Amino acid sequence: MFMDIKEIQNLIKFVSKAGVTEVSLEQGEFKITIKTTGQGEVGAVNPVVQSVVTAPIAVVAQPVQSTPVETNSVEKSAGGVDESKYITIKSPMIGTFYRRPSPDKDIFVNIGDSIQVGTVLCVVEAMKLFNEIESEIAGRIVKVLVDDASPIEYDQPLFLVDPA
């Protein structure tokens, strides 16, 4: 499905009025990138038709997949704690990490809190959707590995949990 010239012109007008600096849009094999100077002027329009092999993107709140911390030997953290017995909870998506549901609410979990399967640990904002990340294991939060309101990557470690 390709955009016709009228749709592209409307998109350019919308981007320049919105005040954003760059917008990329993909529809099947059609990709267009519109860059502005920030003052509402369109600097470059780069429509590209290319063969792109990508997996479908679905933004869905998913449970976090837990994996044991990978260590070659017994490693000690700066605090002298043996981290080899802990389970790392990793991010299931790219987005922005938040420790609380909104700025005026309490933090979901703190260091030392006991958690159960299904306990909400944090929220990850991806494409204006807020996805609650739930624990797949029971245990106690040992360490929070990401600062609040920080950008995170897929599979980035978020929490260390003592499963005992």
Secondary structure by P-SEA (a helix, b strand, c coil): ccccaaaaaaaaaaaaaacccbbbbbcccbbbbbbccccccccbbbbbbbbccccccccccccbbbbccccccccccccccccccbbbbbbccbbbbbcccccccccccccccccccccccbbbbcccbbbbbbbccbbbbccccccccccccccccccccccc
